[in-house]
Amino acid sequence: MRIIETDNFPFEFLSKLAERESWRKEIHRPIYHIHKWWANRLGSVFRGILLGAILPDGSDFEREFYKTHSEPGLTVFDPFMGSGTTVGEAHKLGLTALGRDINPVAVQSVRTALGPMERDALLDAFDGLERGVGQDIKGLYRSRDSKGRLCDVLYFFWVMQVPCVSCRASVDLFPSWVIARNAYPDRKPEVQVLCPGCGHVFPSANGHTLAQCGNCGCKFDPTRANAQGAKTTCPHCAQTFKILDAAAALGARPAFRLYAKLVLTATGEKEYLPARPEDQQKYQLAVNRLQEEGAQGELLVPTAALRDGYNTRQAMSYNFTTWRSFFNDRQLLALAWLRRAILEIEDSPARDSLLTLFSGVLEFNNLFASYKGEGTGAVRHMFSHHILRPERTPIEANVWGTPKSSGSFSNLFRSRLLRTIDYRLAPTEIRSGGHNGQLCALPFTGRVEEPWPTGGRYSDRAIYLSCGDSSATGLPDASIDLVVTDPPFFDNVHYSELADFFYAWQLLTPTSPAQPTTTRNDCEVQDADAASFATKLEGVLQECRRILKDDGLLVFTYHHSRDEGWKAVAEAVLGAGLLVVNSLPVKAEMSVAAPKSQAKEPIQLDIVVVCRKRTGCKGEAPSAEAAMEIGRHKIDRLHAAGFELSRNDQRVVLFGQLLTTLRSPDEATCFSRAEAEFEEVACPPPPVAPQLQLEL
């Protein structure tokens, strides 16, 4: 029996590592963050899962976690590969790793992250870009500071406009007149305020409800402007109206007005300034240049249209109907220049790496990105809310970037690609005691094998990747030792609807061969309907059962706040001929992650669900009462380790434990009963010690 099948598995230890990694995932595991993907799982957790599925019960798990392993002959398959966490962690442990995903954006980013990547070749290619197209792009983001000196622009500030439904005048949609604040306002309370009278930008203090412009003398409340929630008030005729009604009536994407800029002066100082006429003129030159080069066929920009869906509907209601409309013309010009220059790089691995980085840069350079302010990465990327929500006050970053930029190509080259190369050469693991990391794995080989091994002959420590439906892998029967994955959750975040934003650029070719214009696929396991989700997931799990050896384990992570989500996954597992032999809670995501921080009872745990083939399971299932008792004990263990659990956290622990009691899909109705009884079985947090109560 493997340790992950027992209650000896130290999920508290793993949760502490996970909590630390979750705060800076891109620092601790940069290899999985070259490109955006959703529900990116933690590398320390999946290293722990893989080790737990290999090591026998009684092993010193913590000691083994920091050892360098080599496990030739063992194969791991991930049918929902996503960002490649399972594949990368298996490779670090010396396993043969196979990853498959139905979305080509995910597969290409993993292929880049794990494939050939050589520092000197990348640096040479980047230097060539910087000397050429980099200078051209920088020229698009040059302006003058308050003393008239030539300077680089870090960010341009824009505001969405809609016509008043009454007087038809253009209305700026400002939620407040505070345009910038520090991420730590208690320490640095200064904010930047835009005067509604003259457009002057000046400093004020965070939270002040009265400001006076030193330029025109206007007095106003900077915390509240004309656009509040779903409505706005016209400053010209005082008419209040619904913003969406005005936007929908336009028949085109709303206009945006450039009103301010943050520049980097010649002396290295940052300076907030209002946009000047010369800034408007320079933007118009970029508009003209894009039209000229586009008409001559010299530049390619996205032409694909959005399709209706849960995650695209909000953008489409504002008439963002093509992926091109997600950018202003200067962004399109800079990005098209950059992509064209990358395609001209002769070294194929360097070109592919920089193209993937370019695709990742897109999420920070579009009209859906916003300003977080000083004190942290300044650009809030477009997917921070997991939906395509139009941004009323977007930020336009310097696409090439400066040493003090955020979200730019040059900055992400250093923080993503170069950091990934360093990690690949010397993979480290997080220490829970405050140490930065410990070297405990062989270097990555930097090689992805071709073709997909349908013949069943797997090379030791090889990596195989495939794009396609995981309910039909083409792999031989009983050829895989472990299946370890993180399936898409039963929810309303449809990865393909969001990934199409990147795919619209990736499919561009000069000859435009016929190919799909979307990554959406009818076989994608991503449904808001519980029955459809269960059916599709069951199909993938049935295939995994077929290719899994009789003594193999299938392990996946899952959580859901509603009983129907648990019922769906139970039906899929049991319908596929699998039984759950253990359920283990582990810390999954940082509590401040959006949208978790907005939830009343956020779920910060994943449940590690451990399965075997039904034919390999012996003994009777535990009773529901016994399972609840085991679940409460696991909650107590997390409390004792210092974790504060929400009621939804406790719910998922108990629901996960209920999975171990089920032997047929019909029994999945137990989750509805358990939901009704949850108030009685939930575990309260441990009582505060009397001496601490006095101090509090």
C-alpha positions as CSV (number, residue, x, y, z in Angstrom):
1,M,0.0,0.0,0.0
2,R,1.3,3.5,-0.9
3,I,1.5,6.2,1.7
4,I,-1.1,8.4,-0.1
5,E,-3.7,5.6,0.5
6,T,-3.3,5.9,4.2
7,D,-4.0,8.5,7.0
8,N,-0.2,8.6,7.5
9,F,0.2,10.9,4.5
10,P,1.4,14.2,6.0
11,F,-1.0,16.7,4.3
12,E,-0.3,19.3,7.0
13,F,3.4,19.4,6.0
14,L,2.4,19.7,2.4
15,S,-0.1,22.4,3.2
16,K,2.5,24.5,4.8
17,L,4.7,24.3,1.7
18,A,1.7,25.0,-0.5
19,E,0.8,28.1,1.5
20,R,4.3,29.5,1.1
21,E,4.4,28.7,-2.6
22,S,1.0,30.2,-3.3
23,W,2.1,33.7,-2.5
24,R,4.7,33.7,-5.2
25,K,4.0,30.8,-7.5
26,E,5.8,32.4,-10.4
27,I,9.0,32.8,-8.3
28,H,9.0,29.3,-6.8
29,R,7.9,27.5,-9.9
30,P,8.6,29.8,-12.9
31,I,8.5,27.0,-15.4
32,Y,4.7,26.7,-15.2
33,H,4.2,30.5,-15.5
34,I,5.7,31.5,-18.8
35,H,2.2,31.8,-20.2
36,K,-1.2,32.3,-18.6
37,W,-3.3,29.3,-17.7
38,W,-6.2,29.0,-15.4
39,A,-6.5,27.1,-12.1
40,N,-2.7,26.7,-12.1
41,R,-2.0,24.1,-9.4
42,L,1.0,24.2,-7.0
43,G,4.1,22.3,-7.8
44,S,4.9,21.4,-4.2
45,V,1.5,19.7,-3.9
46,F,1.9,17.7,-7.0
47,R,5.4,16.7,-6.1
48,G,3.9,15.5,-2.8
49,I,1.1,13.6,-4.6
50,L,3.5,11.9,-6.9
51,L,5.8,10.9,-4.1
52,G,2.9,9.7,-2.0
53,A,1.7,7.5,-4.9
54,I,5.2,5.9,-5.2
55,L,6.4,5.6,-1.7
56,P,5.2,2.7,0.5
57,D,3.4,3.3,3.7
58,G,5.9,3.8,6.6
59,S,8.3,6.0,4.5
60,D,9.8,9.1,6.0
61,F,7.9,11.4,3.6
62,E,9.5,14.7,4.6
63,R,12.9,13.3,4.2
64,E,12.0,11.8,0.8
65,F,10.5,15.1,-0.3
66,Y,13.9,16.7,-0.3
67,K,15.8,13.9,-1.8
68,T,16.9,13.7,-5.5
69,H,14.9,10.8,-7.0
70,S,15.2,8.7,-10.1
71,E,12.4,6.3,-10.9
72,P,13.2,4.7,-14.3
73,G,10.4,2.6,-15.8
74,L,7.5,4.4,-14.0
75,T,5.1,6.3,-16.2
76,V,2.7,9.1,-15.2
77,F,-0.2,10.4,-17.4
78,D,-2.0,13.7,-17.0
79,P,-5.2,13.9,-19.1
80,F,-5.9,17.5,-18.2
81,M,-2.4,18.9,-18.5
82,G,-3.1,22.6,-18.3
83,S,0.1,24.5,-17.4
84,G,2.1,21.2,-17.1
85,T,2.5,21.0,-13.4
86,T,2.1,17.2,-13.2
87,V,4.4,16.6,-16.2
88,G,7.1,18.9,-14.8
89,E,7.0,17.5,-11.3
90,A,7.1,13.9,-12.6
91,H,10.1,14.8,-14.8
92,K,11.9,16.1,-11.7
93,L,11.3,12.8,-9.9
94,G,12.8,10.9,-12.8
95,L,9.5,9.5,-14.1
96,T,8.4,9.2,-17.6
97,A,5.7,11.8,-18.1
98,L,2.9,12.0,-20.6
99,G,0.6,15.0,-20.8
100,R,-2.4,15.7,-22.9
101,D,-4.8,18.6,-23.2
102,I,-7.6,19.4,-25.5
103,N,-6.6,23.1,-25.7
104,P,-3.7,24.0,-28.1
105,V,-2.8,27.1,-26.2
106,A,-2.0,25.0,-23.1
107,V,-0.1,22.4,-25.1
108,Q,2.0,24.9,-26.9
109,S,3.0,26.8,-23.7
110,V,4.0,23.5,-21.9
111,R,5.9,22.4,-25.0
112,T,7.9,25.6,-24.8
113,A,8.4,25.5,-21.1
114,L,9.8,21.9,-21.1
115,G,11.4,21.9,-24.6
116,P,14.7,23.2,-25.9
117,M,15.6,26.5,-24.3
118,E,19.2,27.7,-24.3
119,R,20.3,30.9,-22.4
120,D,22.9,32.3,-24.8
121,A,20.7,31.7,-27.9
122,L,17.8,33.5,-26.2
123,L,19.9,36.4,-25.0
124,D,21.3,36.8,-28.6
125,A,17.8,36.8,-30.0
126,F,16.5,39.2,-27.4
127,D,19.5,41.6,-28.0
128,G,18.7,41.5,-31.7
129,L,15.1,42.4,-31.0
130,E,16.0,45.2,-28.6
131,R,18.4,46.8,-31.2
132,G,15.7,46.7,-33.9
133,V,12.0,46.5,-33.2
134,G,12.6,47.4,-29.5
135,Q,13.7,50.8,-30.5
136,D,10.8,51.3,-32.8
137,I,8.3,50.3,-30.1
138,K,10.1,52.6,-27.5
139,G,9.6,55.4,-29.9
140,L,5.8,55.0,-29.7
141,Y,6.1,55.6,-25.9
142,R,8.1,58.7,-25.8
143,S,6.8,62.0,-24.5
144,R,7.9,65.0,-22.4
145,D,8.0,65.5,-18.7
146,S,6.8,68.6,-16.8
147,K,10.0,70.4,-17.7
148,G,9.7,69.7,-21.4
149,R,12.5,67.1,-21.4
150,L,12.2,64.0,-23.6
151,C,11.3,60.9,-21.6
152,D,9.9,57.4,-21.7
153,V,6.2,56.8,-20.9
154,L,5.6,54.0,-18.4
155,Y,1.8,54.0,-18.7
156,F,-0.9,56.0,-20.5
157,F,-4.3,56.3,-18.8
158,W,-7.5,56.0,-20.7
159,V,-11.2,56.2,-19.8
160,M,-14.2,54.6,-21.6
161,Q,-16.8,56.9,-23.0
162,V,-20.4,56.4,-23.9
163,P,-22.9,58.9,-25.3
164,C,-25.5,60.3,-23.0
165,V,-29.0,58.8,-23.7
166,S,-30.5,62.3,-23.4
167,C,-28.1,64.9,-24.8
168,R,-25.8,62.6,-26.8
169,A,-22.7,64.2,-25.3
170,S,-19.7,61.9,-24.6
171,V,-19.6,60.8,-21.0
172,D,-16.4,59.7,-19.3
173,L,-17.0,56.6,-17.1
174,F,-14.8,57.5,-14.0
175,P,-15.8,55.6,-10.8
176,S,-13.7,58.1,-8.8
177,W,-11.2,60.9,-9.5
178,V,-8.4,59.0,-7.7
179,I,-6.4,57.5,-10.6
180,A,-3.5,56.0,-8.7
181,R,-2.7,54.9,-5.1
182,N,-0.1,52.8,-3.4
183,A,-0.7,49.1,-2.7
184,Y,0.1,49.8,1.0
185,P,-1.9,53.0,1.7
186,D,-1.3,52.9,5.5
187,R,2.5,53.3,4.8
188,K,2.2,55.5,1.7
189,P,-1.1,57.3,1.8
190,E,-0.4,59.6,-1.2
191,V,-2.8,59.2,-4.1
192,Q,-2.9,60.9,-7.5
193,V,-6.1,62.8,-8.3
194,L,-7.6,64.0,-11.6
195,C,-9.4,67.3,-11.6
196,P,-12.8,67.0,-13.2
197,G,-12.7,70.6,-14.1
198,C,-9.4,71.1,-16.0
199,G,-7.9,67.6,-16.2
200,H,-4.9,68.6,-14.0
201,V,-3.3,65.7,-12.1
202,F,-2.1,66.4,-8.5
203,P,-1.3,64.5,-5.3
204,S,-3.7,64.1,-2.4
205,A,-4.1,61.8,0.6
206,N,-5.9,58.4,0.6
207,G,-9.4,58.6,2.0
208,H,-9.8,62.4,1.9
209,T,-13.2,63.3,0.6
210,L,-12.4,66.9,-0.3
211,A,-9.7,68.0,-2.7
212,Q,-9.0,71.3,-4.4
213,C,-7.2,71.6,-7.7
214,G,-4.2,73.9,-7.6
215,N,-4.5,74.7,-11.2
216,C,-8.2,75.8,-11.5
217,G,-9.4,76.0,-7.9
218,C,-12.1,73.4,-8.4
219,K,-13.2,71.7,-5.2
220,F,-14.6,68.1,-5.3
221,D,-14.9,64.7,-3.6
222,P,-12.1,62.6,-5.2
223,T,-13.5,59.4,-4.0
224,R,-16.7,59.6,-6.1
225,A,-17.1,60.4,-9.7
226,N,-20.1,60.1,-12.1
227,A,-20.0,56.3,-12.9
228,Q,-21.3,54.3,-10.0
229,G,-22.0,50.6,-10.5
230,A,-24.3,50.0,-13.5
231,K,-25.2,53.7,-13.9
232,T,-23.6,57.0,-14.8
233,T,-24.7,60.6,-14.7
234,C,-24.1,62.9,-17.6
235,P,-22.1,66.0,-16.4
236,H,-23.6,68.1,-19.2
237,C,-27.4,67.5,-18.6
238,A,-27.4,65.7,-15.3
239,Q,-29.3,62.7,-16.8
240,T,-28.7,59.4,-15.0
241,F,-28.8,56.3,-17.2
242,K,-27.6,52.7,-17.4
243,I,-24.1,52.3,-18.9
244,L,-24.9,49.1,-20.6
245,D,-27.9,50.5,-22.4
246,A,-25.8,53.3,-23.8
247,A,-22.9,51.0,-24.8
248,A,-25.2,48.5,-26.5
249,A,-26.9,51.2,-28.5
250,L,-23.6,52.2,-30.0
251,G,-23.3,49.4,-32.5
252,A,-19.5,49.5,-32.0
253,R,-17.0,49.2,-29.2
254,P,-17.1,52.3,-26.9
255,A,-14.6,55.0,-27.5
256,F,-11.7,55.7,-25.1
257,R,-10.1,59.0,-24.2
258,L,-6.5,59.5,-23.3
259,Y,-6.3,61.7,-20.2
260,A,-3.1,61.1,-18.3
261,K,0.4,59.5,-18.3
262,L,3.1,58.3,-15.9
263,V,6.5,59.1,-17.3
264,L,10.0,58.2,-16.3
265,T,12.1,61.4,-16.3
266,A,15.7,61.6,-17.5
267,T,16.8,61.5,-13.8
268,G,14.9,58.3,-13.2
269,E,11.9,59.9,-11.3
270,K,8.3,58.9,-11.9
271,E,5.9,61.7,-12.7
272,Y,2.1,61.7,-13.1
273,L,1.0,64.3,-15.7
274,P,-2.1,65.1,-17.8
275,A,-2.0,64.0,-21.4
276,R,-1.0,66.9,-23.7
277,P,-2.1,67.7,-27.3
278,E,1.2,66.3,-28.5
279,D,0.4,63.0,-26.8
280,Q,-2.9,62.9,-28.7
281,Q,-1.1,63.7,-32.0
282,K,1.5,61.0,-31.4
283,Y,-1.2,58.4,-30.8
284,Q,-2.9,59.5,-34.1
285,L,0.4,58.9,-35.9
286,A,0.4,55.3,-34.6
287,V,-3.2,55.0,-35.8
288,N,-2.2,56.1,-39.3
289,R,0.9,53.9,-39.4
290,L,-1.2,50.8,-38.5
291,Q,-3.7,51.6,-41.2
292,E,-0.9,52.1,-43.8
293,E,1.1,48.9,-43.0
294,G,-2.1,46.9,-42.6
295,A,-3.4,48.0,-46.0
296,Q,-0.1,47.0,-47.6
297,G,-0.3,43.6,-46.0
298,E,2.9,44.1,-44.0
299,L,1.3,43.5,-40.6
300,L,-1.0,40.8,-39.3
301,V,-3.5,41.5,-36.4
302,P,-6.3,39.3,-35.1
303,T,-9.4,39.1,-37.2
304,A,-11.3,36.3,-35.4
305,A,-14.7,37.1,-33.9
306,L,-15.8,36.3,-30.4
307,R,-18.4,33.6,-29.9
308,D,-21.2,33.8,-27.4
309,G,-20.4,32.1,-24.1
310,Y,-20.5,32.6,-20.3
311,N,-17.1,34.2,-20.3
312,T,-17.4,36.2,-23.5
313,R,-21.0,37.5,-23.1
314,Q,-20.1,40.5,-20.9
315,A,-17.5,41.8,-23.4
316,M,-19.9,41.2,-26.3
317,S,-22.6,43.2,-24.6
318,Y,-20.2,46.2,-24.8
319,N,-19.7,45.4,-28.5
320,F,-16.2,43.9,-28.1
321,T,-17.1,41.5,-30.9
322,T,-13.6,40.8,-32.4
323,W,-10.4,40.0,-30.6
324,R,-8.8,43.0,-32.4
325,S,-11.2,45.3,-30.6
326,F,-9.5,44.3,-27.3
327,F,-6.6,46.6,-28.1
328,N,-6.1,50.2,-29.1
329,D,-4.4,50.9,-32.4
330,R,-1.0,51.8,-30.8
331,Q,-1.0,48.5,-28.9
332,L,-1.9,46.6,-32.1
333,L,0.9,48.4,-34.0
334,A,3.6,47.6,-31.3
335,L,2.4,44.0,-30.9
336,A,2.3,43.3,-34.6
337,W,5.7,44.8,-35.1
338,L,7.1,42.6,-32.3
339,R,5.5,39.4,-33.5
340,R,6.8,40.0,-37.0
341,A,10.3,40.5,-35.7
342,I,10.2,37.4,-33.6
343,L,9.1,35.3,-36.6
344,E,12.2,36.4,-38.4
345,I,14.5,34.8,-35.8
346,E,16.4,31.9,-37.4
347,D,17.1,29.9,-34.2
348,S,13.9,27.7,-34.0
349,P,13.9,27.0,-30.2
350,A,14.6,30.7,-29.4
351,R,11.9,31.8,-31.8
352,D,9.4,29.4,-30.3
353,S,10.2,30.5,-26.7
354,L,9.9,34.2,-27.6
355,L,6.6,33.6,-29.4
356,T,5.2,32.0,-26.3
357,L,6.5,34.9,-24.2
358,F,4.9,37.3,-26.7
359,S,1.6,35.5,-26.3
360,G,1.8,35.8,-22.5
361,V,2.6,39.5,-22.8
362,L,-0.8,40.0,-24.4
363,E,-2.7,39.7,-21.1
364,F,-1.0,42.8,-19.8
365,N,-1.3,45.0,-22.9
366,N,-4.9,45.4,-23.9
367,L,-7.9,47.6,-23.1
368,F,-9.0,45.2,-20.3
369,A,-5.9,45.7,-18.2
370,S,-6.0,48.2,-15.4
371,Y,-3.7,50.0,-12.9
372,K,-2.9,48.5,-9.6
373,G,-0.8,51.5,-8.5
374,E,2.6,51.8,-6.9
375,G,4.2,49.2,-4.6
376,T,3.5,46.1,-6.6
377,G,3.3,45.0,-10.2
378,A,1.5,48.1,-11.6
379,V,-0.5,46.4,-14.3
380,R,-3.5,44.3,-13.3
381,H,-3.9,41.8,-16.1
382,M,-7.1,41.2,-17.9
383,F,-7.9,37.8,-16.4
384,S,-7.8,38.8,-12.7
385,H,-11.5,38.2,-12.4
386,H,-11.7,35.1,-14.7
387,I,-14.1,36.8,-17.0
388,L,-13.8,39.2,-19.9
389,R,-15.1,42.3,-18.0
390,P,-14.7,45.5,-19.9
391,E,-12.4,48.0,-18.0
392,R,-13.7,51.5,-17.7
393,T,-10.4,53.0,-16.9
394,P,-7.8,50.9,-18.7
395,I,-4.1,51.4,-18.6
396,E,-1.8,51.2,-21.7
397,A,1.6,50.0,-20.7
398,N,4.8,50.5,-22.6
399,V,4.8,47.3,-24.7
400,W,8.6,47.0,-24.9
401,G,9.1,48.4,-21.4
402,T,11.7,50.2,-19.2
403,P,13.6,49.1,-16.1
404,K,10.7,50.3,-14.1
405,S,7.8,48.9,-16.2
406,S,5.3,46.2,-15.4
407,G,3.9,43.6,-17.9
408,S,6.2,44.6,-20.7
409,F,8.0,42.3,-23.1
410,S,11.5,43.1,-21.8
411,N,10.6,42.8,-18.2
412,L,8.7,39.5,-18.7
413,F,11.7,38.2,-20.7
414,R,13.8,38.5,-17.6
415,S,11.2,37.5,-15.0
416,R,9.7,34.6,-17.0
417,L,12.1,33.1,-19.5
418,L,15.5,33.7,-17.9
419,R,14.1,32.7,-14.5
420,T,12.7,29.5,-16.1
421,I,16.1,28.6,-17.5
422,D,17.7,29.0,-14.1
423,Y,15.1,26.8,-12.5
424,R,15.4,24.2,-15.2
425,L,19.1,23.9,-14.6
426,A,18.8,23.7,-10.8
427,P,15.2,22.8,-9.6
428,T,14.7,23.7,-6.0
429,E,12.0,22.9,-3.4
430,I,10.5,25.3,-0.8
431,R,11.3,24.9,2.8
432,S,8.5,25.6,5.3
433,G,10.9,27.0,7.9
434,G,11.7,30.1,5.9
435,H,14.6,29.0,3.7
436,N,14.3,29.9,0.1
437,G,14.8,26.4,-1.4
438,Q,16.8,23.3,-1.6
439,L,18.3,21.6,-4.7
440,C,16.7,18.2,-4.9
441,A,16.2,17.2,-8.5
442,L,18.1,16.5,-11.6
443,P,18.2,19.3,-14.2
444,F,15.4,19.3,-16.8
445,T,16.5,17.6,-20.1
446,G,14.9,20.3,-22.2
447,R,13.5,17.8,-24.6
448,V,10.0,16.7,-25.6
449,E,9.9,13.4,-27.5
450,E,8.1,13.0,-30.8
451,P,5.8,11.4,-31.7
452,W,3.0,10.6,-29.2
453,P,3.9,7.0,-28.1
454,T,0.8,5.0,-29.2
455,G,3.0,1.9,-29.5
456,G,3.5,1.9,-25.7
457,R,7.3,2.1,-25.8
458,Y,8.2,4.8,-23.3
459,S,11.8,6.0,-22.8
460,D,13.0,6.5,-19.3
461,R,12.4,10.0,-18.0
462,A,11.0,11.1,-21.3
463,I,8.4,13.8,-21.8
464,Y,5.5,13.2,-24.3
465,L,2.9,15.8,-25.0
466,S,-0.3,15.7,-27.1
467,C,-3.2,17.9,-28.0
468,G,-6.5,16.2,-28.2
469,D,-9.5,14.7,-26.4
470,S,-8.3,12.6,-23.4
471,S,-11.3,10.3,-23.7
472,A,-9.4,8.7,-26.7
473,T,-5.6,8.8,-26.0
474,G,-4.4,6.1,-28.4
475,L,-2.2,4.7,-25.6
476,P,-2.1,0.9,-25.1
477,D,-4.1,-0.9,-22.4
478,A,-2.5,-1.2,-18.9
479,S,0.6,0.8,-19.9
480,I,0.5,3.6,-17.3
481,D,1.6,3.3,-13.7
482,L,-0.1,6.5,-12.4
483,V,-2.7,9.0,-13.5
484,V,-2.3,12.3,-11.7
485,T,-4.3,15.3,-12.7
486,D,-6.4,18.3,-11.8
487,P,-9.6,18.2,-13.9
488,P,-11.5,21.3,-14.8
489,F,-14.0,22.2,-12.1
490,F,-17.7,22.1,-12.6
491,D,-18.2,25.8,-12.8
492,N,-18.6,28.8,-15.1
493,V,-15.0,29.5,-16.0
494,H,-14.6,28.0,-19.5
495,Y,-10.9,27.9,-20.3
496,S,-11.3,27.8,-24.1
497,E,-13.5,30.9,-24.2
498,L,-10.7,32.8,-22.5
499,A,-7.8,31.0,-24.3
500,D,-9.2,32.2,-27.6
501,F,-7.9,35.6,-26.8
502,F,-4.3,34.2,-27.2
503,Y,-5.2,31.8,-30.0
504,A,-6.5,34.7,-32.1
505,W,-2.8,35.8,-32.4
506,Q,-1.3,32.3,-32.5
507,L,-3.2,31.2,-35.6
508,L,-2.1,34.2,-37.7
509,T,0.0,33.2,-40.7
510,P,0.8,35.2,-43.9
511,T,-1.0,32.6,-46.0
512,S,-3.9,32.2,-43.6
513,P,-4.5,28.4,-44.1
514,A,-7.9,27.1,-43.2
515,Q,-7.9,26.1,-39.5
516,P,-10.2,26.5,-36.6
517,T,-10.6,30.1,-35.3
518,T,-11.4,28.9,-31.8
519,T,-10.1,26.5,-29.2
520,R,-13.6,25.5,-28.2
521,N,-14.3,21.8,-28.5
522,D,-17.5,19.9,-27.9
523,C,-15.5,17.3,-26.0
524,E,-14.0,19.8,-23.6
525,V,-14.7,18.8,-20.0
526,Q,-15.9,22.3,-18.9
527,D,-19.6,22.6,-18.3
528,A,-21.9,24.6,-16.1
529,D,-24.5,21.7,-16.4
530,A,-23.7,19.0,-13.8
531,A,-25.0,16.1,-15.9
532,S,-22.9,17.1,-18.9
533,F,-19.8,17.6,-16.8
534,A,-20.2,14.2,-15.2
535,T,-20.7,12.5,-18.5
536,K,-17.6,14.0,-20.1
537,L,-15.5,13.5,-17.1
538,E,-16.6,9.9,-16.9
539,G,-15.5,9.4,-20.5
540,V,-11.9,10.6,-19.7
541,L,-11.7,8.6,-16.5
542,Q,-12.9,5.5,-18.3
543,E,-10.0,5.9,-20.8
544,C,-7.6,6.5,-17.9
545,R,-8.8,3.3,-16.3
546,R,-8.2,1.4,-19.6
547,I,-4.6,2.6,-19.9
548,L,-3.9,2.3,-16.1
549,K,-2.1,-0.9,-14.9
550,D,-4.2,-3.1,-12.6
551,D,-2.2,-2.1,-9.5
552,G,-2.0,1.6,-10.6
553,L,-3.4,4.6,-8.8
554,L,-5.5,7.4,-10.3
555,V,-5.2,10.6,-8.2
556,F,-6.8,14.0,-8.8
557,T,-7.5,17.2,-6.9
558,Y,-10.9,18.7,-6.6
559,H,-13.1,21.1,-4.6
560,H,-16.6,22.5,-5.0
561,S,-18.8,24.4,-2.6
562,R,-22.1,22.8,-3.8
563,D,-23.3,19.3,-3.3
564,E,-24.2,19.0,-7.0
565,G,-20.5,19.4,-7.9
566,W,-19.6,16.5,-5.6
567,K,-22.4,14.4,-6.9
568,A,-21.2,15.0,-10.5
569,V,-17.6,13.9,-9.8
570,A,-18.8,10.9,-7.8
571,E,-20.9,9.7,-10.7
572,A,-18.0,10.2,-13.1
573,V,-15.5,8.2,-10.9
574,L,-17.9,5.4,-10.1
575,G,-19.3,5.2,-13.6
576,A,-15.7,4.8,-14.9
577,G,-15.2,1.7,-12.8
578,L,-13.1,3.3,-10.1
579,L,-13.4,3.5,-6.4
580,V,-12.1,6.2,-4.0
581,V,-9.8,4.7,-1.5
582,N,-8.7,7.9,0.3
583,S,-9.4,11.6,0.5
584,L,-6.8,14.1,1.7
585,P,-7.2,17.9,2.2
586,V,-4.3,20.2,1.2
587,K,-3.9,23.9,1.1
588,A,-4.3,25.0,-2.5
589,E,-4.4,28.7,-3.1
590,M,-3.6,31.9,-1.3
591,S,-6.6,33.5,0.4
592,V,-6.2,36.9,-1.3
593,A,-6.5,35.4,-4.8
594,A,-9.4,36.8,-6.8
595,P,-12.1,35.8,-6.8
596,K,-11.6,33.9,-3.6
597,S,-11.0,37.1,-1.5
598,Q,-14.4,38.3,-2.5
599,A,-16.2,35.1,-1.3
600,K,-17.9,35.1,2.1
601,E,-16.7,31.6,2.8
602,P,-13.8,31.0,0.4
603,I,-12.5,27.6,-0.3
604,Q,-8.7,27.4,0.3
605,L,-8.4,23.7,0.2
606,D,-8.2,21.1,-2.5
607,I,-9.2,17.5,-1.9
608,V,-6.7,14.9,-3.1
609,V,-8.9,12.1,-4.3
610,V,-7.1,8.7,-4.5
611,C,-8.7,6.0,-6.7
612,R,-8.0,2.4,-7.7
613,K,-9.7,0.2,-10.3
614,R,-12.8,-1.4,-8.8
615,T,-11.3,-4.8,-9.4
616,G,-8.3,-4.0,-7.3
617,C,-10.2,-2.9,-4.2
618,K,-11.0,-5.3,-1.4
619,G,-13.0,-5.0,1.8
620,E,-16.2,-3.2,2.6
621,A,-16.8,0.5,2.3
622,P,-16.7,2.5,5.5
623,S,-20.0,3.8,6.8
624,A,-21.0,7.4,6.4
625,E,-20.7,7.9,10.1
626,A,-17.1,6.5,10.1
627,A,-16.2,8.6,7.1
628,M,-17.5,11.8,8.9
629,E,-15.5,10.9,12.0
630,I,-12.3,10.5,9.8
631,G,-13.2,13.8,8.1
632,R,-13.5,15.6,11.4
633,H,-10.2,14.2,12.5
634,K,-8.5,15.6,9.4
635,I,-10.1,19.0,10.0
636,D,-8.7,18.8,13.6
637,R,-5.2,18.0,12.2
638,L,-5.3,21.1,10.0
639,H,-6.5,23.3,12.9
640,A,-3.7,21.9,15.1
641,A,-1.2,22.8,12.3
642,G,-2.4,26.4,12.5
643,F,-4.8,26.6,9.5
644,E,-8.0,28.6,9.8
645,L,-10.7,26.9,7.8
646,S,-13.9,28.5,6.5
647,R,-17.2,26.5,6.7
648,N,-16.8,25.7,3.0
649,D,-13.3,24.4,3.7
650,Q,-14.8,22.1,6.3
651,R,-17.6,21.1,3.9
652,V,-15.2,20.0,1.2
653,V,-13.1,17.9,3.7
654,L,-16.3,16.1,4.8
655,F,-17.7,15.7,1.3
656,G,-14.3,14.4,0.0
657,Q,-14.4,11.8,2.8
658,L,-17.9,10.7,1.8
659,L,-16.5,9.7,-1.6
660,T,-14.7,6.8,0.1
661,T,-18.1,5.3,1.2
662,L,-19.6,5.0,-2.3
663,R,-19.7,1.9,-4.4
664,S,-22.2,2.8,-7.2
665,P,-23.3,6.0,-9.0
666,D,-26.7,5.7,-7.5
667,E,-25.3,6.3,-4.0
668,A,-24.0,9.8,-5.1
669,T,-27.3,11.3,-3.7
670,C,-25.7,11.1,-0.3
671,F,-24.2,14.6,-0.9
672,S,-27.6,16.1,-1.0
673,R,-28.4,14.5,2.4
674,A,-25.0,15.5,3.7
675,E,-25.5,19.1,2.7
676,A,-28.7,19.2,4.7
677,E,-26.9,17.7,7.7
678,F,-23.8,19.8,7.4
679,E,-24.6,22.2,10.2
680,E,-24.6,19.3,12.6
681,V,-21.4,17.6,11.5
682,A,-19.2,20.6,10.7
683,C,-16.3,21.1,13.0
684,P,-16.0,24.5,14.8
685,P,-12.5,26.0,15.0
686,P,-10.6,25.0,18.2
687,P,-11.4,27.2,21.2
688,V,-9.1,30.1,22.0
689,A,-7.0,29.4,25.1
690,P,-8.2,31.5,28.1
691,Q,-5.0,33.4,28.5
692,L,-5.2,34.5,24.8
693,Q,-8.9,35.5,25.2
694,L,-7.8,38.0,27.9
695,E,-5.1,39.4,25.6
696,L,-7.6,39.8,22.8
